[in-house]
Amino acid sequence: KLATYAKSRKLGDYISSLILRDLDDSSTERKEIGSQVTIAITIGSVEKSKEVLEKLKEGGEIEMTLQETFWSPSYGQVTDKFGVTWQISTHIDDNE
């Protein structure tokens, strides 16, 4: 049984989403401190996305290097030193 909660909010130049997962005791999925929380942020430039990923990887681990995807010119995942996973997406507004 897996319950997921997601909430998005614009914070200055960023869009931040908090994704919470709840696993019941019968789950065979490995549970680690921080693994029930994923923070997804959307940033308006590839360079700024690189900067954010570099800061979050200090003492942590890159799960997926920044790379182009069909939805983003730059997307990656990193687990920070506290065990929290971050999803970093870039969205460049075509109207700017």
N, C-alpha and C positions, 0 to 999 in steps of 0.2 A: 504494500500500500504506500503510495507516494503522493504527497500533497505538495503543490508548488504555488507560491505566491509571488507575484511580480508587481512592482510599482515603479513608474517612471516620473521624473521631475526634471525640469530645466533649471540648471544651476549656473547662472552667468552664461558663459559661452559653451557650456557642456550640457549634454542630456545624460542623466544618470538613471540607471535602472537597478533596483535591488531585487534580487531573485532569492527567495528562501525555499529550502526543501526540507520536508519532514519525512523521515523514514520510521516505520514502526519497528518494534523489536524483533520481528520475525524476518526482517530483510537480511539477505546474505551480502548485500553491498557493504563494502568496507566503510566504516565510519571513522573519520579523522576530525580532530578539532578544526573548525573553520570550513569543512567540506560541505556543510549544509547552506552556505551562503556564497552567492556569486554576485559580484557587482559588475554591471555592464555600463560602460560609458561610451558616448559618441562624441567625437571631437571633430572640429571643423577644418583641420589641416593634417596632412601626413606627417609633417615635421613635428608638430605638437604631440601627435600620437606616439612617435618614436621617443620623444622626451619623457612622456608619462610612463611608457613601458620601461625605459631605462631606470627610472627612479623606483618603480615598483619591484623590479627584479633584484635590487640590492638586498642580499640576504635571502632571496627567494629563488624561484626557478621558472624559466620560460617553458610553458606547455606547448605553445604554438608561436613561432616567430611571426612578426608582422608580414603579411602578404596580401596580394590582391585577391579578392573573392568576387563572386557575381553581385554581391550587395554592397561591397565597400572597396575603395581603392587601397585600403590598409586595415587589416583585421588581425588580431593576435590575442593570445591568452597567456597570463602569467599568474603564478601563485606567489603571494608575497611572503615575507618572513613570518607572518602570523598564521599562515595556512589558508588565507582567504584567496579565492580565485577571482581574477579580474578579466573581463572581456573588453577589449579596446577596439572600437570601430571608428572609422573615419567617414564622415559624410560631408561632402563639399556641395554647398548650395549652388546650383546652376544659375540662380537668379542674381548672384552677386557679381 
